[in-house]
Amino acid sequence: MVQLLVTDLSGRHLSDYALQLTDELLQHAYQQFCGIEIIEQIPGYCKTRLKVTDNVDNLSHTLHGGVIYSMLDVTSMFATIAVLQDGEYAITNSFSCNVLSATNRGAWVEFEASIIRNGRNMLFSDCKAFKIGSDGEKKLIATAQLSKFKRQQDLNAV
């Protein structure tokens, strides 16, 4: 079990609202199916990981590109959740990704997302995915840039 870090050395922490959204997103059926875990989440940053299993691979027994894309988006959302105001939600409106390398079944992959601009209506994030070698070495396998549109939304009403 991965321990979730919800504060950093400067004392920043997640609001109750951010913790609620994080839990709901993490418990969503797709994230559960993929097996994503949060390693660290602080305002404006998140690191997650998953193991490449037969749930998330393709016919060549490597991590499916669609899973790479969606987990970069989900990790970006975890970083975004941590900076939203109560009652606010964000929806991805632009996503650009480059996949650089395949990752075999059985490997661990870490995803990192950093908010690079948090504007009034839009957020922009930079994301990376790394294959973790048996020696702990990280190899960059994908990069992405995302923008998200912020909006007021009562998630309990939908």
Protein Blocks (a to p, Z undefined) as FASTA:
>chain_A
ZZddfbdfkopacdfklmmmmmmmmmpmklmmnopacfbdcehiacddddddfklmcfko
pacfklmmmmmmmmmmmmmmmmpcehiacddfbdcdddfbdcdehiacddddddfbdcfk
bccdddddddddfkopacdfbdcddddddddddfklZZ
